[in-house]
Amino acid sequence: MRDAKLAIVQLQKRIDLLTAEALVLISKYPELKRVLELLSSAIALMGELLLLSPGLSHREWVKFAGLDLM
């Protein structure tokens, strides 16, 4: 059990390092930065949509999105 916890900590440190390195690289290229922003937005939207009931009508989707003008 202790070995597994140590392995997880080491992997998390590696993930953090790779994330930081990727963000430095992305910051050097505006087109990559824009793609990252779009992907992050899409992931956030997907997370929100997964919380919705699968049986919603198109009108309920519009209402949930705050696009219902009435």
Residue, then its C-alpha position, 0 to 999 in steps of 0.5 A: m500500500r505504501d509503495a502504491k501511494l509513493a508511486i502515485v505521488q511520483l506520478q503526480k509530480r511528473i504530471d505537474l512538471l509536464t504540465a508546466e513545461a507544456l504551458v511554457l511551450i504553448s505560451k510561445y505560440p499564439e495559435l497553440k494558446r488559442v487551441l488550448e483555450l478552445l479545448s478547455s472551453a469545450i471540456a468545461l461545456m461537456g462537463e456541464l452538459l453531462l449533468l443534464s438529464p438525457g431526456l431534455s427537449h431542445r427547448e429545455w436545452v436552450k432554456f438551460a443554456g440561458l438562450d431562451l428570450m421568453 
